[in-house]
């Protein structure tokens, strides 16, 4: 392909040819021959430069808690290695590829000054991953401009690749918002296992010795065993409002959206839920699967894409009777909020986090009051106050988070370097 510079150079060579033909001056013929020689060499060298090459691409990222991908906000490093299999050296190779996500595309490139005969050269690029989900890596394109940059030739190497980016999370020990507002003594069923002690009862055959409450046994003279809140072992349906909203500020398209906060808080809640032998289910139109593994549930969350308006309310129809529901909803999603209110009136046990401050005029105050009046344990989360909302979710509505003591995390992320070779 000829460049703009090449077009100008060819026009100059044509003009020199006509001038030389008209004047028959020797030095003009010589200049014309030189110009055409440069054009021919510039046209041939790009074709030669992009053949006889081999390109490999290697992904590098920091993996947490054995997740099979990086976390949003981190960097994805790509190592590119160019091998020249011919005896002809190559110069000024422009290597390009793109990283595409649900929120846009980012172009990456590097310039290799030269690759020696039967030698190799390498370079690295880094992409900051600002959102969860699957990020597609395009084919690697190697471009050569040839001599003087008059012509260029491109050739694609490697196949497309992808990496799944996981949402970020915080470590908490429990999901206090799931406890009923009536308190632990009312409305909470009991279980033989868990972490939150709800009371004691008399020992019966089959009870585990490790659950014996020795202090109460000594006081009453009869063996007593601990009872636990069943929230730690019952299934919890997690409903994420992924409906798209207009961007809060067009000047800053990378600003967090309600769905980003929703997925991060859901990922945070999963930590203690599955850590106490519980099961979770990420509710979608496909109904989702019961997950006992934190990493499996994180994959489900990572794959949640921005959805057209009304999708989340369709997901709500997949909630099974008897499931405890933990919902993360924007205050403007009136259809989904109406569905939650209807389920609460029907006797479902629902906790909800309502987001505000993401659009002009949105306010969660009246929404929280309305949901609370029908039995939903609701709280608000304002834009920019995610960490405070996480603490409220952990300790429960009505708890002063300024005096609450942060607990020991139930899952401690383990950082390991993970490398993956692309085909």
C-alpha positions as CSV (number, residue, x, y, z in Angstrom):
1,X,0.0,0.0,0.0
2,X,1.4,3.4,-1.0
3,X,1.6,6.2,1.6
4,X,0.9,9.9,1.2
5,X,4.6,10.5,1.1
6,X,4.9,7.8,-1.6
7,X,2.2,9.4,-3.7
8,X,4.1,12.7,-3.6
9,X,7.4,11.0,-4.4
10,X,5.9,9.1,-7.4
11,X,4.4,12.4,-8.7
12,X,7.8,14.0,-8.4
13,X,9.4,11.1,-10.4
14,X,6.7,11.4,-13.1
15,X,7.3,15.1,-13.4
16,X,11.1,14.6,-13.6
17,X,10.5,12.1,-16.4
18,X,8.5,14.5,-18.5
19,X,11.0,17.3,-17.8
20,X,13.9,15.0,-18.8
21,X,12.1,13.9,-22.0
22,X,11.4,17.5,-23.0
23,X,14.8,19.0,-22.1
24,X,17.0,16.0,-22.8
25,X,19.4,17.3,-20.1
26,X,21.7,14.5,-18.8
27,X,21.6,15.4,-15.1
28,X,17.8,15.6,-15.2
29,X,17.7,12.0,-16.7
30,X,20.0,10.9,-13.9
31,X,17.9,12.5,-11.2
32,X,14.8,10.9,-12.7
33,X,16.5,7.5,-12.8
34,X,17.5,7.9,-9.1
35,X,13.9,8.8,-8.2
36,X,12.5,5.8,-9.9
37,X,15.1,3.5,-8.3
38,X,14.1,4.8,-4.9
39,X,10.4,4.2,-5.7
40,X,11.1,0.6,-6.8
41,X,13.2,-0.2,-3.8
42,X,10.6,1.3,-1.4
43,X,7.9,-0.8,-3.0
44,X,9.8,-4.1,-2.8
45,X,11.3,-3.9,0.7
46,X,8.0,-3.8,2.7
47,X,6.9,-7.0,1.1
48,X,10.2,-8.7,2.0
49,X,10.2,-7.3,5.5
50,X,7.0,-8.9,6.7
51,X,7.7,-12.4,5.4
52,X,9.8,-15.0,7.1
53,X,8.8,-13.8,10.5
54,X,7.3,-15.7,13.5
55,X,5.4,-13.9,16.2
56,X,4.5,-15.2,19.7
57,X,2.4,-13.4,22.3
58,X,2.5,-14.1,26.0
59,X,0.1,-12.8,28.7
60,X,1.3,-11.9,32.2
61,X,-0.9,-10.9,35.1
62,X,-1.1,-11.2,38.8
63,X,-3.6,-13.8,39.9
64,X,-5.4,-13.5,43.3
65,X,-6.8,-16.5,45.2
66,X,-6.2,-18.8,42.2
67,X,-8.6,-16.9,40.0
68,X,-7.9,-17.6,36.3
69,X,-7.4,-14.0,35.4
70,X,-6.5,-10.5,36.6
71,X,-8.7,-8.2,38.6
72,X,-10.2,-4.9,37.3
73,X,-7.9,-2.0,37.9
74,X,-4.8,-4.1,37.4
75,X,-2.5,-4.3,34.4
76,X,-2.3,-6.9,31.7
77,X,1.3,-7.2,30.4
78,X,1.8,-8.6,26.9
79,X,5.2,-9.9,25.8
80,X,5.7,-10.0,22.1
81,X,8.6,-11.9,20.5
82,X,9.5,-11.5,16.8
83,X,11.7,-14.1,15.3
84,X,13.4,-13.5,11.9
85,X,13.9,-16.9,10.1
86,X,15.6,-15.4,7.1
87,X,19.1,-14.2,6.4
88,X,17.8,-10.7,5.6
89,X,17.7,-8.3,8.5
90,X,14.5,-6.3,9.1
91,X,14.2,-2.7,10.2
92,X,11.5,-0.4,11.7
93,X,8.7,-2.9,12.3
94,X,5.5,-1.5,13.8
95,X,3.8,-4.2,15.9
96,X,0.1,-3.6,16.7
97,X,-2.9,-5.3,18.3
98,X,-6.0,-4.2,20.2
99,X,-7.7,-5.1,23.5
100,X,-11.5,-5.0,23.2
101,X,-13.9,-5.1,26.1
102,X,-17.6,-4.4,26.6
103,X,-16.8,-0.7,27.3
104,X,-14.6,-0.1,24.3
105,X,-11.3,-0.8,22.6
106,X,-7.7,0.2,23.3
107,X,-5.0,0.0,20.7
108,X,-1.5,-1.1,21.7
109,X,1.7,-0.8,19.6
110,X,5.4,-0.9,19.8
111,X,8.2,-0.3,17.3
112,X,11.1,-2.6,16.8
113,X,14.1,-0.8,15.4
114,X,15.6,-3.9,13.9
115,X,15.6,-7.7,13.9
116,X,18.9,-9.3,12.8
117,X,19.3,-12.1,10.4
118,X,18.1,-15.4,11.9
119,X,17.7,-13.5,15.3
120,X,14.8,-12.5,17.5
121,X,13.7,-9.3,19.2
122,X,11.0,-8.7,21.8
123,X,9.0,-6.0,23.5
124,X,6.2,-5.5,26.0
125,X,3.1,-3.5,26.3
126,X,0.8,-3.0,29.3
127,X,-3.0,-2.4,29.3
128,X,-4.9,-1.2,32.3
129,X,-8.0,-3.2,32.8
130,X,-10.7,-0.8,34.0
131,X,-13.7,-3.1,33.8
132,X,-14.7,-6.7,34.4
133,X,-15.6,-9.2,31.7
134,X,-14.0,-10.9,28.7
135,X,-11.3,-8.8,27.0
136,X,-10.5,-9.9,23.5
137,X,-7.0,-9.6,22.1
138,X,-6.9,-9.1,18.4
139,X,-4.5,-10.7,16.0
140,X,-1.0,-9.2,16.1
141,X,-0.3,-7.1,13.0
142,X,3.3,-6.4,11.9
143,X,3.7,-3.4,9.6
144,X,6.8,-2.4,7.6
145,X,7.2,1.0,6.0
146,X,10.2,0.0,3.9
147,X,12.8,2.5,2.7
148,X,11.9,6.2,3.0
149,X,8.4,5.3,4.1
150,X,6.9,5.5,0.6
151,X,5.1,2.1,0.8
152,X,3.9,-0.1,3.6
153,X,2.9,-3.7,4.0
154,X,0.9,-5.3,6.8
155,X,0.6,-9.0,7.8
156,X,-1.3,-10.6,10.6
157,X,0.2,-13.1,13.0
158,X,-1.1,-15.3,15.9
159,X,-4.7,-16.0,16.5
160,X,-7.2,-14.0,18.6
161,X,-7.0,-14.5,22.3
162,X,-9.0,-13.5,25.4
163,X,-8.6,-13.0,29.1
164,X,-11.4,-12.9,31.7
165,X,-11.1,-9.9,34.1
166,X,-12.7,-10.4,37.5
167,X,-14.4,-7.8,39.7
168,X,-12.6,-6.4,42.7
169,X,-13.8,-7.2,46.2
170,X,-13.3,-6.5,49.9
171,X,-12.9,-9.1,52.6
172,X,-15.7,-9.3,55.2
173,X,-16.6,-12.0,57.7
174,X,-20.4,-12.0,57.4
175,X,-23.3,-10.4,55.4
176,X,-25.1,-8.7,58.3
177,X,-27.7,-7.2,56.0
178,X,-29.1,-10.7,55.4
179,X,-30.0,-11.0,59.1
180,X,-33.6,-10.1,59.6
181,X,-34.4,-6.7,61.1
182,X,-36.3,-8.5,63.9
183,X,-33.0,-9.7,65.3
184,X,-31.3,-13.1,65.7
185,X,-33.9,-14.5,68.1
186,X,-36.9,-14.0,65.7
187,X,-37.4,-15.1,62.2
188,X,-34.1,-16.9,61.8
189,X,-34.0,-20.7,61.5
190,X,-31.4,-22.7,63.2
191,X,-28.7,-25.0,61.8
192,X,-26.2,-27.6,63.2
193,X,-23.3,-25.8,61.5
194,X,-22.2,-22.3,60.7
195,X,-20.3,-19.5,62.3
196,X,-22.9,-17.2,63.9
197,X,-24.0,-18.7,67.2
198,X,-27.8,-18.2,67.7
199,X,-28.3,-20.1,71.0
200,X,-28.1,-23.6,72.6
201,X,-30.2,-26.7,73.0
202,X,-30.0,-30.1,74.7
203,X,-27.5,-32.5,73.2
204,X,-29.0,-35.4,71.2
205,X,-27.4,-38.4,69.6
206,X,-25.6,-37.5,66.4
207,X,-24.6,-34.0,67.4
208,X,-20.9,-33.2,66.8
209,X,-18.8,-33.1,70.0
210,X,-17.0,-30.0,68.7
211,X,-20.3,-28.1,68.9
212,X,-20.8,-28.7,72.6
213,X,-21.3,-25.5,74.6
214,X,-19.2,-26.4,77.7
215,X,-20.1,-23.3,79.7
216,X,-23.8,-23.8,79.4
217,X,-23.4,-27.6,80.0
218,X,-21.5,-26.9,83.2
219,X,-24.1,-24.4,84.4
220,X,-27.1,-26.6,83.8
221,X,-25.5,-30.0,84.4
222,X,-26.7,-31.3,81.0
223,X,-24.9,-31.4,77.8
224,X,-25.8,-28.5,75.5
225,X,-24.8,-27.8,71.9
226,X,-24.5,-24.7,70.0
227,X,-27.1,-23.6,67.3
228,X,-26.1,-21.4,64.4
229,X,-27.9,-19.0,62.2
230,X,-29.0,-20.9,59.1
231,X,-28.0,-17.9,56.8
232,X,-24.5,-19.4,56.7
233,X,-25.6,-22.6,55.1
234,X,-28.8,-21.7,53.1
235,X,-28.8,-20.8,49.5
236,X,-28.7,-17.1,48.7
237,X,-29.8,-15.8,45.3
238,X,-27.8,-12.8,44.3
239,X,-29.5,-10.4,41.9
240,X,-27.4,-7.8,40.1
241,X,-28.9,-4.8,38.4
242,X,-26.8,-4.7,35.2
243,X,-29.2,-2.4,33.2
244,X,-27.4,0.3,31.4
245,X,-27.7,3.9,32.5
246,X,-26.5,7.1,30.7
247,X,-22.8,7.8,31.4
248,X,-22.7,10.1,34.5
249,X,-20.1,12.4,32.8
250,X,-19.4,12.2,29.1
251,X,-16.0,13.7,29.7
252,X,-15.1,10.7,31.9
253,X,-16.5,7.5,30.2
254,X,-14.4,5.2,32.5
255,X,-16.3,6.3,35.6
256,X,-17.9,3.5,37.6
257,X,-21.5,2.6,36.9
258,X,-24.1,1.1,39.2
259,X,-23.5,-2.3,37.7
260,X,-19.8,-2.0,38.6
261,X,-20.7,-1.3,42.3
262,X,-23.3,-4.0,42.2
263,X,-20.9,-6.7,41.0
264,X,-18.2,-5.7,43.4
265,X,-20.5,-5.8,46.4
266,X,-21.9,-9.1,45.2
267,X,-18.3,-10.5,45.0
268,X,-17.6,-9.2,48.5
269,X,-20.8,-10.9,49.9
270,X,-19.8,-14.2,48.3
271,X,-16.6,-14.5,50.4
272,X,-18.3,-15.2,53.7
273,X,-21.4,-17.0,52.2
274,X,-19.4,-19.8,50.6
275,X,-16.8,-19.7,53.3
276,X,-19.4,-20.9,55.8
277,X,-20.4,-23.9,53.7
278,X,-23.2,-21.9,52.1
279,X,-24.3,-21.9,48.4
280,X,-24.9,-18.9,46.2
281,X,-26.6,-18.5,42.9
282,X,-26.1,-15.5,40.5
283,X,-29.5,-14.9,39.1
284,X,-29.8,-14.5,35.3
285,X,-32.3,-15.4,32.6
286,X,-30.5,-18.8,32.4
287,X,-31.4,-19.2,36.1
288,X,-27.8,-19.7,37.1
289,X,-26.2,-22.6,39.0
290,X,-25.8,-23.2,42.7
291,X,-22.2,-22.5,43.5
292,X,-20.3,-23.7,46.6
293,X,-16.9,-22.5,45.2
294,X,-16.0,-18.9,45.4
295,X,-14.0,-19.0,42.2
296,X,-16.9,-20.4,40.3
297,X,-19.2,-17.7,41.6
298,X,-16.7,-15.1,40.7
299,X,-16.6,-16.4,37.1
300,X,-20.4,-16.0,36.9
301,X,-20.1,-12.4,38.2
302,X,-17.2,-11.5,35.9
303,X,-19.3,-12.6,32.8
304,X,-22.2,-10.2,33.7
305,X,-22.4,-7.7,30.8
306,X,-24.1,-4.3,30.6
307,X,-27.7,-5.1,29.7
308,X,-30.5,-3.3,27.9
309,X,-33.1,-1.6,30.2
310,X,-35.5,-4.1,31.7
311,X,-33.2,-7.1,31.7
312,X,-32.7,-7.2,35.4
313,X,-36.4,-7.4,36.1
314,X,-36.6,-10.4,33.8
315,X,-33.8,-12.0,35.8
316,X,-35.9,-11.4,39.0
317,X,-38.5,-13.8,37.6
318,X,-36.0,-16.6,37.8
319,X,-35.8,-16.4,41.6
320,X,-37.0,-19.6,43.2
321,X,-39.5,-19.6,46.2
322,X,-37.7,-20.1,49.5
323,X,-34.4,-18.6,48.4
324,X,-33.0,-15.8,50.4
325,X,-32.4,-12.8,48.0
326,X,-29.6,-10.3,48.1
327,X,-30.3,-7.7,45.5
328,X,-28.2,-4.8,44.3
329,X,-30.4,-2.2,42.4
330,X,-30.2,1.3,41.1
331,X,-32.8,3.7,42.5
332,X,-34.2,4.5,39.1
333,X,-35.0,0.9,38.2
334,X,-38.6,1.1,39.2
335,X,-39.7,-2.1,37.5
336,X,-37.1,-4.2,39.4
337,X,-37.9,-2.4,42.7
338,X,-41.6,-3.2,42.2
339,X,-40.7,-6.9,41.7
340,X,-38.7,-7.0,44.9
341,X,-41.6,-5.3,46.8
342,X,-44.1,-7.9,45.4
343,X,-41.8,-10.8,46.4
344,X,-41.4,-9.3,49.9
345,X,-45.2,-9.1,50.4
346,X,-45.4,-12.7,49.3
347,X,-43.1,-13.7,52.2
348,X,-39.7,-13.8,50.5
349,X,-36.7,-12.9,52.7
350,X,-35.0,-10.0,50.8
351,X,-32.1,-7.7,51.5
352,X,-31.3,-5.0,49.1
353,X,-28.6,-2.3,48.4
354,X,-30.0,0.7,46.6
355,X,-27.5,2.8,44.6
356,X,-27.8,6.6,44.2
357,X,-25.6,9.5,42.9
358,X,-24.9,7.9,39.5
359,X,-27.4,10.0,37.6
360,X,-28.8,13.5,38.0
361,X,-31.6,13.6,40.6
362,X,-31.5,9.9,41.7
363,X,-32.2,9.5,45.4
364,X,-32.4,6.2,47.3
365,X,-34.0,7.7,50.4
366,X,-37.6,7.2,49.5
367,X,-36.9,3.9,47.9
368,X,-35.2,2.5,51.0
369,X,-38.2,3.6,53.1
370,X,-40.7,2.1,50.7
371,X,-38.8,-1.3,50.7
372,X,-38.4,-1.3,54.4
373,X,-42.1,-0.8,54.9
374,X,-42.8,-4.1,53.1
375,X,-40.2,-6.1,55.0
376,X,-37.1,-5.7,52.8
377,X,-33.9,-5.1,54.8
378,X,-32.7,-2.2,52.6
379,X,-29.8,0.2,52.7
380,X,-28.3,2.8,50.3
381,X,-25.0,3.2,48.6
382,X,-23.9,6.5,47.1
383,X,-21.5,7.0,44.3
384,X,-18.0,7.3,45.7
385,X,-18.9,5.6,49.0
386,X,-18.5,1.9,48.1
387,X,-16.2,1.0,51.1
388,X,-18.7,2.6,53.6
389,X,-21.5,0.6,52.0
390,X,-19.6,-2.6,52.2
391,X,-19.1,-2.1,56.0
392,X,-22.9,-1.4,56.4
393,X,-23.6,-4.6,54.4
394,X,-21.2,-6.5,56.7
395,X,-22.5,-5.3,60.1
396,X,-26.1,-4.8,59.1
397,X,-28.4,-1.9,58.7
398,X,-28.5,0.5,61.7
399,X,-25.0,-0.3,63.0
400,X,-22.6,2.6,63.5
401,X,-19.7,1.6,61.2
402,X,-17.5,4.2,62.7
403,X,-17.4,2.2,66.0
404,X,-17.5,-1.3,64.4
405,X,-14.4,-3.4,64.5
406,X,-13.2,-4.8,61.2
407,X,-13.2,-8.6,61.4
408,X,-10.6,-11.0,60.2
409,X,-11.2,-11.8,56.6
410,X,-12.7,-15.3,56.0
411,X,-10.8,-15.7,52.7
412,X,-7.3,-14.3,52.5
413,X,-6.3,-13.6,48.8
414,X,-3.1,-15.3,47.8
415,X,-1.1,-13.5,45.1
416,X,0.7,-15.6,42.6
417,X,2.3,-14.7,39.3
418,X,0.4,-16.4,36.5
419,X,1.6,-16.7,32.9
420,X,-0.3,-17.9,29.8
421,X,0.9,-18.5,26.3
422,X,-1.2,-17.6,23.3
423,X,-1.5,-19.8,20.4
